């Protein structure tokens, strides 16, 4: 059984690998926060060069909307893969998935609502003398 920190680190590693394999580019940074039955994943530096160029060359709203639509579709198509990944790590079924991306900062957020709070072990307390 993992600690909460180990579980969060495993999710970060799994999501980073997923982004690399599925989207063609891994994030510069991934952070994961398990809060009760909610798992928040924050990815930074996820936009590809082509996506950055698209956003810069089209009208701001059009580029943003197009990129968000494409990323949302990709996440929905890959949802079964993501659910298996998260379920294997947390031991908990996924109820819902929410996603958004910022075309200005290149930050992406994925929130998983879990069927229950995952069970994890409490880290051992080291005793100093």
Buried (B, 14 or more C-beta within 10 A) or exposed (E): EBEBEBBBBBBBEBBBEBBEEBBEBBBEEBEBEBEEBBBBBBBBBBBEEEBBEBBEEBEEEEBBEBBBEEBEEEBEEBEEEBBEBBBEBBBBEBEEBEBEBBBEEBBBEBBBEBEEEBEBEEEEEEEEE
